[in-house]
Amino acid sequence: QAADSKREQFRRYLEKSGVLDTLTKGAATPENPEIELLRLELAEMKEKYEAIVEENKKLKTKLAQYEPPQEEKRAE
């Protein structure tokens, strides 16, 4: 029971000091607009990255048609 009493006192302290209100508002308010902008920028960068990786694969394939394999180069 002593633990329950202390827990209740602590809860009242948190309410009086405004901690619970702050936590509730923080959980309920929409996120910072800067965070959303960063998310959009990250998504854009991921798309660009994927496009570059795909282009790189295509260029490597194209280049392989004009260059001998690495093993043959070393033998020369």
URGI-V490001 format. One record per pair of residues at least 12 apart in sequence whose ideal C-beta (glycine too) atoms are under 6 Angstrom apart, sorted by the first residue. I is the first residue (numbers start at 1). J is the second residue. D is the distance in whole Angstrom. If there is no record, write none. Layout:
BEGIN
I:J:D
I:J:D
END
This chain:
BEGIN
none
END
